[in-house]
Amino acid sequence: MSLAQVAAAARSSAALPLTLAVAAVDVDAVGPADGADGGSVGAVGVDDTVVLPVASASKLLLLAEVARRLDTGELTAGRPVAILPEDVTGGTGLLGRLSRPGWTVEDLAWLTAAVSDNTATNALLRLVGLPATARLARELGLERLTLHDRVRDERGPDVPPVFATGTARDLARLVALAVRGTMATPTASARLLGWMRANTDQGLVPALIDHDPYAPGFPEPLPGRLLVANKTGTDTGVRADAGVIVGARRVAYAVVAHWDVALGPSTERAAVHAIRDVGRALAAWAQRPA
């Protein structure tokens, strides 16, 4: 199994009525591995520079900025954050359904990472500001990963049409930087990965992988076993998953599917199956001896 077979798994969806963008980075490869462009020693990509809606997978950028600020002291983990009426929204999450009015910065980060809580996301975005996420993206070389707005129940003509856009390459690069300990600082990188490890949505890339979501010790590998940390995203016509598979090798990845919802639910099912097939190829590569 090679990274080329990851690309082959992605290209097998070419006949489907959807775009499937894939980027994978072998974090432990010797040589240039950040490009995810197929010509790099440890990276491969298929449509990985196509800008697509990436839904909640983009919350990794927000969490990265929060982790960076906690490391510098600009924020403290225990700082209380009030939930304002404009923060509350539907969709994924729990805060909009709970009675407690205040939470800490780290509470909100855990909720954003673990259950993709939209209300927690909005509170954190209000705290750090969209410009800060854009600045961090530029500093990390994530040229096309952009949070455009807060999460909303409805999008009218006077607001951005989607929450976030980006490329599979930028999402995979962000994860790879965290795994290498170079997303701002080693401490901020480790904090981001810890939050990702709490993600409860294992229905896309990890769905068909024999892994232990509760094993201690992440990100240290376990002999003969796979570990996963990731962040998924779901929106109308969008499924996305960005994370890392830890085995004999550490593989950072991003997979984004986008399709026309007018094609019906069969296309959504095909997108999910295609993402899971890529996940199996990624897992096989992660199990290959380094």
C-alpha positions in Angstrom: 0.0 0.0 0.0 1.3 3.5 -0.9 0.0 7.0 -0.9 -0.6 6.6 -4.6 -3.3 4.1 -3.7 -4.9 6.8 -1.6 -5.1 8.9 -4.7 -6.4 5.9 -6.6 -9.2 5.5 -4.1 -10.1 9.2 -4.5 -10.0 9.0 -8.3 -12.3 6.0 -8.2 -15.2 8.4 -7.5 -14.6 10.3 -10.7 -17.7 8.8 -12.3 -19.9 10.0 -9.5 -21.8 13.3 -9.8 -19.7 15.0 -7.1 -16.4 16.6 -6.3 -14.2 14.5 -4.0 -11.1 16.5 -2.9 -8.4 14.6 -1.0 -5.1 15.5 0.5 -2.8 13.2 2.6 0.6 13.9 4.2 2.9 11.3 5.6 4.1 13.3 8.6 7.0 11.0 9.1 8.3 11.0 5.5 11.8 12.2 4.8 11.8 15.0 2.4 9.3 17.7 1.3 5.9 16.7 2.5 3.7 19.7 2.9 2.6 20.2 -0.7 0.1 17.3 -1.0 0.7 17.7 -4.7 1.6 14.1 -5.7 5.2 15.1 -6.5 6.3 15.5 -2.9 8.0 12.6 -1.2 5.3 12.2 1.5 2.2 13.8 0.1 -0.6 13.2 -2.4 -3.6 15.1 -3.5 -6.6 14.8 -5.8 -8.4 18.1 -6.5 -6.8 19.2 -3.3 -6.4 22.9 -4.4 -10.1 23.2 -5.4 -11.8 25.7 -3.0 -15.0 24.2 -1.6 -17.4 24.7 1.2 -15.9 22.8 4.1 -18.5 23.2 6.8 -17.5 22.5 10.4 -14.1 21.0 9.4 -13.0 24.6 9.3 -13.6 25.0 13.0 -10.1 23.6 13.3 -8.8 27.0 12.3 -10.8 28.6 15.1 -9.6 26.1 17.6 -6.0 26.6 16.4 -6.3 30.3 17.2 -7.8 29.6 20.6 -5.0 27.1 21.3 -2.4 29.7 20.2 -3.9 32.4 22.5 -4.0 30.0 25.5 -0.4 29.3 25.0 0.6 33.0 24.8 -1.5 34.0 27.7 -3.8 36.2 25.6 -6.6 33.9 26.9 -6.8 31.8 30.0 -8.5 28.4 29.9 -10.7 29.2 32.9 -11.9 32.6 31.6 -15.8 32.7 31.8 -17.6 33.4 28.6 -21.2 34.4 28.7 -23.5 32.9 26.0 -25.3 35.7 24.3 -28.6 35.4 22.5 -26.9 36.0 19.2 -24.5 33.1 19.8 -27.3 30.6 20.1 -28.1 28.6 17.0 -29.5 25.2 16.0 -27.8 22.3 14.3 -25.1 20.4 16.0 -24.2 20.9 19.7 -25.7 21.0 23.2 -25.3 24.5 24.6 -28.5 25.8 23.0 -30.4 23.1 24.9 -28.7 23.5 28.3 -29.7 25.9 31.1 -26.3 27.0 32.3 -25.6 30.5 31.1 -21.8 30.6 31.3 -18.9 28.4 30.3 -15.1 28.8 30.2 -12.9 29.2 27.1 -11.7 25.6 27.4 -15.3 24.3 27.9 -16.3 25.9 24.7 -13.3 24.5 22.9 -14.0 21.0 24.0 -17.7 21.4 23.0 -16.7 22.7 19.6 -14.3 19.9 19.0 -16.2 17.0 20.5 -19.8 17.7 19.3 -19.2 20.5 16.8 -21.3 22.8 19.0 -22.4 25.7 16.9 -23.3 27.9 19.9 -19.9 27.3 21.4 -18.3 28.1 18.1 -20.1 31.4 17.8 -19.1 32.4 21.3 -15.4 31.6 20.6 -15.6 33.4 17.3 -17.1 36.5 19.0 -14.2 36.2 21.6 -11.3 36.0 19.1 -12.8 37.6 16.0 -12.8 36.5 12.4 -9.8 38.7 11.5 -7.6 36.7 13.9 -8.5 33.4 12.2 -7.6 35.0 8.9 -4.3 36.3 10.2 -3.4 32.8 11.6 -4.3 31.2 8.3 -1.9 33.5 6.5 0.9 32.9 9.1 0.6 29.1 8.7 0.5 29.3 4.9 -3.1 28.2 4.6 -3.9 30.4 1.6 -7.5 29.4 1.0 -8.9 28.3 4.3 -11.4 31.0 5.4 -14.0 31.4 8.1 -16.5 33.9 6.5 -19.1 34.3 9.2 -20.6 32.9 12.4 -22.8 29.9 12.2 -26.4 30.8 11.3 -29.7 28.9 11.1 -30.5 30.7 7.9 -28.5 32.6 5.4 -30.0 35.6 3.6 -28.7 37.8 0.8 -27.0 40.2 3.2 -24.6 37.6 4.8 -21.9 35.3 3.3 -23.5 32.3 1.5 -21.5 29.7 3.5 -19.9 29.5 6.9 -16.4 28.6 5.6 -14.5 27.6 2.5 -11.1 26.0 2.0 -9.1 23.3 0.3 -8.3 19.8 1.2 -4.6 20.7 1.0 -4.9 23.5 3.5 -6.9 21.4 6.0 -4.4 18.6 5.8 -1.5 21.0 6.2 -3.1 22.5 9.3 -3.4 19.0 10.8 0.2 18.1 9.7 1.6 21.2 11.4 -0.2 20.3 14.6 1.2 16.7 14.5 4.7 18.0 13.9 4.3 20.5 16.8 4.7 23.5 14.5 1.2 24.9 14.6 2.3 28.1 16.4 4.1 26.2 19.3 4.4 22.5 20.4 2.1 23.3 23.4 -0.6 24.8 21.2 -0.3 22.0 18.7 -0.7 19.4 21.4 -3.8 21.2 22.8 -5.4 21.3 19.4 -4.8 17.5 18.8 -6.2 16.8 22.3 -9.4 18.6 21.4 -9.6 16.7 18.0 -9.2 13.4 19.8 -12.5 14.1 21.6 -14.5 14.3 18.4 -17.5 12.0 18.6 -18.3 11.9 14.9 -16.5 8.8 13.5 -18.9 8.3 10.6 -16.7 9.4 7.7 -12.9 8.6 7.3 -12.7 6.5 10.5 -16.0 4.6 9.9 -14.4 1.5 8.4 -11.1 1.7 10.2 -10.4 -0.7 13.1 -9.3 2.0 15.6 -9.8 2.7 19.3 -11.3 6.1 19.9 -10.8 5.8 23.7 -7.3 4.4 24.0 -5.0 6.5 26.2 -1.7 7.9 25.2 -2.5 9.7 22.0 -0.6 10.8 19.9 1.9 8.1 20.8 1.3 5.0 18.6 0.0 1.7 20.0 1.7 -1.4 18.6 -0.6 -3.0 16.0 -3.4 -0.5 16.5 -4.6 2.7 14.9 -5.6 5.9 16.6 -7.6 8.7 15.0 -8.1 12.4 15.9 -10.3 14.4 13.5 -12.9 17.1 12.9 -15.8 16.6 10.6 -18.2 18.9 8.8 -21.7 18.5 7.5 -23.8 20.9 5.5 -26.2 20.9 2.6 -24.3 19.2 -0.2 -21.1 19.0 1.9 -19.3 16.3 3.9 -15.7 17.0 5.2 -13.3 15.3 7.5 -9.8 16.4 8.4 -7.5 14.6 10.9 -4.6 12.3 11.5 -4.4 8.5 11.6 -1.6 7.3 13.9 -0.2 3.8 13.3 3.3 2.7 12.2 3.1 6.0 10.4 1.3 9.2 11.1 -0.9 10.3 8.2 -2.5 13.8 8.2 -5.5 13.9 5.8 -8.4 15.9 4.6 -11.3 14.7 2.5 -14.1 17.0 1.2 -17.1 16.0 -0.8 -19.4 18.5 -2.5 -22.4 17.8 -4.7 -25.6 19.3 -6.0 -28.4 18.4 -3.6 -30.9 18.4 -6.5 -29.4 15.0 -7.4 -31.1 13.5 -4.4 -30.1 11.4 -1.4 -28.4 8.7 -3.4 -25.6 11.2 -4.2 -25.1 11.9 -0.5 -24.8 8.2 0.2 -22.3 7.9 -2.6 -20.3 10.7 -1.2 -20.2 9.1 2.3 -19.1 5.7 0.8 -16.4 7.4 -1.3 -15.0 9.2 1.8 -15.0 5.9 3.7 -13.2 4.1 0.9 -10.5 6.8 1.1 -10.3 6.2 4.8 -9.5 2.6 4.3 -6.7 3.5 2.0 -5.4 6.0 4.5 -5.5 3.4 7.2 -3.6 0.9 5.1 -0.9 3.5 4.6 -0.7 4.4 8.3 -0.1 0.7 9.1 2.8 0.4 6.6 6.1 0.1 8.5 8.0 3.3 8.6 
